[in-house]
Amino acid sequence: MHEKTAHDAADSECKTDNQANNSSSTKVNVIISDKYILPSEEIIRKCMALHVADDWYAEPEYNYSAMNLEDSSPTPANCTFIPLRDFYNSADENLTQLASRAKSILSWRENTRFCSKCGTQLTDAKNLSAKACPKCNSEIFPRIEPCIIVLVSDGDKYLLVRHAHRIQNLYACISGFVEAGETIEQCVRREVKEEVGINVKNIRYVGSQSWPFPDQLMFAFRAEYDSGEIKVQEDEISEALWFDKNNLPAIPAPGSVAHKLITGYFG
């Protein structure tokens, strides 16, 4: 419920991942945290009074509030700015779930201001986590993009890839967006075939995780090598190699779904 009213609440702020990586001094893609306890509504109201926040909302049923701070805003008293990816590795699961929800909804609110049917400026829905059009009565809900991520194995070896457009020194799992009309299992087969040229079998769903960069829901899978030779999709993948599971290269950080897959967190 996106009502701008007083509630006992938590607080978080984050913008785009690229912005955070480009400037360590810019307050973007970060979580406001006071010893990993999200600050109170009092801090939010002070930020709004000082005009250092451009948007905020509250969901009292989840006991939190979220806020976008201006890039030039000062750090609130007794708080620090923590990169959201780092926060995934340092806070408990309940808190990271709220942070993920806040990041996704703040990004969606920023990019969803006018009705796509009639062009009227949207307002916050009264009883839903949604936007409402006062003219045509349309309701617009937060966007979620389903994605798959898969760890392919062949005996004791894992197939890991370096992505062409991501962090170049890390080896990660194959991943991709689910396309219209396909199941998530079909997406696993297609993405593996497209990105590295091989076929897989025994596809097994093992878990999921919200990944708000900006609004993905990651479905994690294990799969086994079936046939074919590695041939990378060069515009997506720089390199694809088999590694012994007990002698792995640099992999994504703890807290990420890729790290959970590779280290056996999902089983």
C-alpha positions as CSV (number, residue, x, y, z in Angstrom):
1,M,0.0,0.0,0.0
2,H,1.8,3.1,-1.2
3,E,0.3,5.6,1.2
4,K,2.5,8.5,2.3
5,T,1.3,8.4,5.9
6,A,3.0,7.9,9.3
7,H,4.0,4.3,10.2
8,D,6.7,2.5,12.1
9,A,8.9,1.6,9.2
10,A,12.2,0.7,7.8
11,D,14.1,2.6,5.1
12,S,16.1,1.9,2.0
13,E,17.4,3.7,-1.1
14,C,19.0,2.4,-4.3
15,K,19.2,3.3,-8.0
16,T,21.0,1.7,-11.0
17,D,23.8,-0.7,-10.7
18,N,25.9,1.0,-13.4
19,Q,25.7,4.3,-11.6
20,A,27.0,2.7,-8.4
21,N,29.9,1.1,-10.2
22,N,30.9,4.3,-12.0
23,S,31.2,6.6,-9.0
24,S,32.0,5.7,-5.4
25,S,31.0,9.2,-4.2
26,T,27.5,9.1,-5.7
27,K,24.7,7.9,-3.4
28,V,23.1,5.4,-5.7
29,N,22.3,1.7,-5.5
30,V,22.9,1.7,-1.8
31,I,21.0,0.8,1.3
32,I,20.8,3.1,4.3
33,S,21.7,1.1,7.4
34,D,22.3,1.8,11.0
35,K,24.2,-1.3,12.2
36,Y,22.1,-3.3,9.7
37,I,18.9,-2.1,11.2
38,L,17.0,0.0,8.7
39,P,16.3,3.5,10.0
40,S,13.0,4.7,11.3
41,E,10.3,6.9,9.7
42,E,11.8,9.9,11.6
43,I,14.9,9.8,9.4
44,I,12.7,9.6,6.3
45,R,10.6,12.7,7.3
46,K,13.8,14.7,8.0
47,C,15.1,13.8,4.5
48,M,11.8,14.9,3.0
49,A,11.8,18.1,5.0
50,L,15.3,18.9,3.8
51,H,14.3,18.2,0.2
52,V,17.0,15.6,-0.3
53,A,14.6,12.8,-1.3
54,D,12.7,12.7,-4.6
55,D,10.3,9.9,-3.7
56,W,9.2,7.6,-0.9
57,Y,6.5,5.2,-0.1
58,A,5.4,3.0,2.8
59,E,4.0,-0.5,3.0
60,P,2.8,-0.8,6.7
61,E,1.8,-4.4,6.2
62,Y,5.5,-5.2,5.7
63,N,6.6,-2.7,8.3
64,Y,8.9,-0.7,6.1
65,S,9.3,2.4,4.1
66,A,11.6,3.1,1.1
67,M,13.1,6.3,-0.2
68,N,15.1,7.6,-3.1
69,L,17.7,10.1,-2.0
70,E,19.0,12.8,-4.3
71,D,22.6,12.1,-5.5
72,S,23.9,15.1,-3.6
73,S,22.2,14.4,-0.4
74,P,24.2,14.1,2.9
75,T,24.4,10.9,4.8
76,P,21.6,10.8,7.4
77,A,22.8,10.9,11.0
78,N,23.9,7.5,12.5
79,C,23.6,5.9,9.0
80,T,26.0,4.7,6.4
81,F,25.7,4.0,2.7
82,I,26.3,0.3,1.7
83,P,26.3,-1.0,-1.9
84,L,23.2,-3.2,-2.3
85,R,25.2,-6.1,-3.6
86,D,27.3,-6.0,-0.5
87,F,24.2,-5.8,1.7
88,Y,23.1,-9.2,0.3
89,N,26.2,-10.7,1.7
90,S,26.0,-9.0,5.2
91,A,22.3,-8.8,6.3
92,D,19.8,-11.5,7.1
93,E,17.4,-12.9,4.5
94,N,14.3,-11.1,5.8
95,L,16.1,-7.7,5.6
96,T,17.5,-8.4,2.1
97,Q,14.1,-9.4,0.9
98,L,12.7,-6.0,2.0
99,A,15.7,-4.2,0.5
100,S,15.1,-6.1,-2.8
101,R,11.4,-5.2,-2.8
102,A,12.2,-1.6,-2.0
103,K,14.8,-1.3,-4.8
104,S,12.4,-2.9,-7.4
105,I,9.4,-0.8,-6.4
106,L,11.4,2.5,-6.3
107,S,12.8,1.9,-9.8
108,W,9.3,1.0,-11.0
109,R,7.8,4.1,-9.5
110,E,10.4,6.3,-11.1
111,N,9.7,4.8,-14.5
112,T,5.9,4.4,-14.2
113,R,4.4,7.9,-14.0
114,F,1.8,8.1,-16.8
115,C,-0.9,5.7,-18.0
116,S,0.1,3.7,-21.0
117,K,-3.6,3.7,-22.3
118,C,-4.6,7.4,-22.0
119,G,-1.4,9.3,-20.9
120,T,-2.9,10.6,-17.7
121,Q,-0.5,11.1,-14.7
122,L,-0.8,8.1,-12.3
123,T,-1.5,8.2,-8.6
124,D,-0.8,5.7,-5.9
125,A,-3.5,3.0,-5.5
126,K,-5.3,3.2,-2.2
127,N,-5.3,-0.4,-1.2
128,L,-2.8,-2.1,-3.5
129,S,0.9,-1.9,-4.2
130,A,0.1,-0.4,-7.6
131,K,-0.4,2.8,-9.5
132,A,-3.9,3.9,-10.6
133,C,-5.2,6.0,-13.5
134,P,-7.8,8.5,-12.3
135,K,-9.2,8.9,-15.8
136,C,-9.5,5.4,-17.3
137,N,-9.3,3.4,-13.9
138,S,-6.4,1.3,-15.1
139,E,-4.2,-0.4,-12.4
140,I,-0.5,-0.8,-13.1
141,F,1.5,-3.2,-10.9
142,P,5.2,-3.4,-10.3
143,R,7.1,-5.1,-13.2
144,I,8.9,-8.4,-12.6
145,E,11.1,-10.0,-15.3
146,P,11.5,-13.8,-15.0
147,C,15.0,-15.1,-15.7
148,I,16.7,-18.4,-15.5
149,I,20.2,-19.2,-14.2
150,V,21.7,-22.6,-14.6
151,L,24.7,-24.5,-13.4
152,V,25.7,-27.1,-16.0
153,S,27.7,-30.1,-14.8
154,D,29.5,-33.1,-16.4
155,G,30.5,-35.5,-13.6
156,D,32.7,-33.4,-11.2
157,K,33.1,-30.6,-13.7
158,Y,31.1,-27.3,-13.8
159,L,30.7,-25.3,-17.0
160,L,31.3,-21.6,-16.1
161,V,31.4,-18.6,-18.4
162,R,32.8,-15.1,-18.5
163,H,30.2,-12.7,-19.8
164,A,31.1,-10.2,-22.4
165,H,29.3,-7.2,-20.9
166,R,29.7,-7.9,-17.1
167,I,32.6,-8.2,-14.6
168,Q,35.4,-9.7,-16.7
169,N,37.4,-11.4,-14.0
170,L,34.6,-13.6,-12.8
171,Y,33.3,-16.9,-14.0
172,A,29.6,-17.4,-13.5
173,C,26.6,-19.5,-14.6
174,I,24.6,-19.2,-17.8
175,S,21.6,-17.0,-17.4
176,G,18.9,-15.3,-19.5
177,F,15.5,-13.8,-19.7
178,V,12.4,-16.0,-20.2
179,E,10.8,-15.3,-23.5
180,A,7.0,-15.0,-24.2
181,G,5.3,-18.4,-24.6
182,E,8.1,-20.6,-23.2
183,T,8.4,-22.4,-19.9
184,I,11.3,-21.8,-17.6
185,E,12.7,-25.3,-18.5
186,Q,12.5,-24.5,-22.2
187,C,14.3,-21.3,-21.5
188,V,17.1,-23.2,-19.8
189,R,17.6,-25.4,-22.9
190,R,17.5,-22.4,-25.3
191,E,19.8,-20.2,-23.3
192,V,22.5,-22.9,-22.9
193,K,22.2,-23.8,-26.6
194,E,22.4,-20.2,-27.7
195,E,25.2,-19.1,-25.4
196,V,27.6,-22.1,-25.5
197,G,26.2,-24.4,-28.2
198,I,25.6,-27.6,-26.2
199,N,22.6,-29.6,-25.2
200,V,21.6,-30.4,-21.6
201,K,19.5,-33.0,-19.8
202,N,18.1,-33.7,-16.4
203,I,17.1,-30.1,-15.8
204,R,16.2,-29.6,-12.2
205,Y,14.8,-26.5,-10.5
206,V,16.5,-25.8,-7.2
207,G,15.5,-22.4,-5.9
208,S,14.8,-18.7,-6.7
209,Q,15.8,-15.3,-5.6
210,S,14.8,-11.7,-6.3
211,W,17.5,-9.8,-8.0
212,P,16.5,-6.1,-8.3
213,F,18.9,-4.9,-11.0
214,P,16.4,-3.6,-11.9
215,D,13.6,-6.1,-11.5
216,Q,14.5,-9.7,-12.1
217,L,13.2,-12.8,-10.4
218,M,15.9,-15.5,-10.8
219,F,14.8,-19.2,-11.2
220,A,17.9,-21.3,-10.4
221,F,18.5,-24.7,-12.1
222,R,21.0,-27.6,-12.2
223,A,21.4,-29.4,-15.5
224,E,23.7,-32.1,-16.9
225,Y,25.7,-32.0,-20.1
226,D,24.1,-34.1,-22.8
227,S,25.8,-33.5,-26.2
228,G,27.6,-31.0,-28.4
229,E,30.8,-29.0,-28.5
230,I,31.3,-25.6,-26.9
231,K,30.8,-22.7,-29.2
232,V,30.2,-19.4,-27.5
233,Q,27.9,-16.7,-28.6
234,E,30.5,-14.1,-28.9
235,D,28.3,-11.0,-28.4
236,E,27.2,-12.5,-25.0
237,I,30.0,-14.8,-23.8
238,S,33.8,-14.1,-23.8
239,E,34.8,-17.6,-22.6
240,A,33.2,-20.9,-21.5
241,L,35.3,-23.5,-19.7
242,W,34.9,-26.7,-17.6
243,F,36.3,-26.5,-14.1
244,D,36.8,-29.1,-11.4
245,K,34.2,-28.4,-8.7
246,N,37.0,-28.5,-6.1
247,N,39.3,-26.1,-8.0
248,L,37.1,-23.2,-9.1
249,P,38.1,-19.8,-10.5
250,A,36.9,-16.4,-9.2
251,I,33.1,-16.6,-8.9
252,P,30.3,-14.1,-8.1
253,A,30.2,-12.9,-4.5
254,P,28.2,-14.5,-1.7
255,G,24.6,-13.4,-1.6
256,S,24.2,-13.8,-5.3
257,V,22.1,-16.6,-6.8
258,A,25.1,-17.7,-8.9
259,H,27.3,-18.1,-5.8
260,K,24.6,-20.2,-4.2
261,L,24.3,-22.4,-7.2
262,I,28.1,-22.9,-7.6
263,T,28.8,-23.5,-3.9
264,G,25.9,-26.0,-3.4
265,Y,23.7,-23.8,-1.2
266,F,20.6,-25.1,-3.1
267,G,21.8,-28.7,-3.0
